[in-house]
């Protein structure tokens, strides 16, 4: 597990959100994800969470599934929001 953790630490950035959001009413804890994405200036939120996918995008961060993110990093582009 240490190898995976070291890999993640190599490209991740820890943030402490400066704002509290209430965007997703159906699943309030999902707002913590949005707060972190906004604070970090994220381009993507990689998740299988349906509420995040229904929202689609918050600020500059687009909610994508793991398979879509793999396509993006492999240079294949983004498949579709309905996937």
C-alpha positions, 0 to 999 in steps of 0.5 A, a space after each residue: 500500500 505504501 507504493 500506491 500512497 507514494 504515487 498519489 502523494 506525488 501528484 495530489 495536493 491537500 486542500 482545506 476548503 475556505 467555503 461551505 457549499 450546499 449545492 447538492 441537496 439530495 446527498 449533502 456530504 457530496 458538497 465536501 467534494 465540491 468544496 475541495 474541487 473548488 479550493 484546488 481549482 480542479 478540472 475534473 472530479 473523478 467519481 461514480 457518484 450519481 448526484 455529482 454526475 447529475 450536476 455535471 460540472 461545478 465551476 471549472 470541475 467536470 464530474 467524470 467516471 473513471 473510464 472517461 478519465 482513463 480515456 482523457 489521460 490516454 488522449 482519446 478524449 471524453 466519451 459522453 456525459 450519458 455514459 
